[in-house]
Amino acid sequence: MVLTRIVVFVVTFLLGIGIVRNAEPIVRSVGHLDWAERTFGAGGSYTAWKIAGVLVMIFGFLYAIGRFDLTPGESLPFLRPTS
């Protein structure tokens, strides 16, 4: 269980760094996000991808320390079956 959390943290951290470092190629291949350009101004698509990368790293860290769980039963208690 601990090893799984460490692996998930490392993978999400590397994924987040990859998103932050490669925001420009991502925007070139995916296209500009209209809502981000309206919200953040000029260059908002790049900012949105960088924020997404940081959020991926934060959620990976929270999962690693046990503050965020990926199972629906823990995250969404109303989905738990009742006996």
URGITA-V156792 format. One line per field, one symbol per residue. ss: DSSP state (@ for helix, = for strand, . for the rest). phi: phi as a letter, one per 20 degrees, with the letter a starting at -180 (. if undefined). burial: # if it has 24 or more other ideal C-beta (glycine too) atoms within 12 Angstrom, else .. Layout:
ss->???
phi->???
burial->???
This chain:
ss->.@@@@@@@@@@@@@@@@@@@@.@@@@@@@@...@@@@@@@...@@@@@@@@@@@@@@@@@@@@@.......@@@@.@@@....
phi->.ffffffffffffffffffffdffffffeeofeffffffenfnfffffffffffffffffffffenebdeeffefcffeffed
burial->.......##..##..#..##..#............#........######.##..##.##..##...................
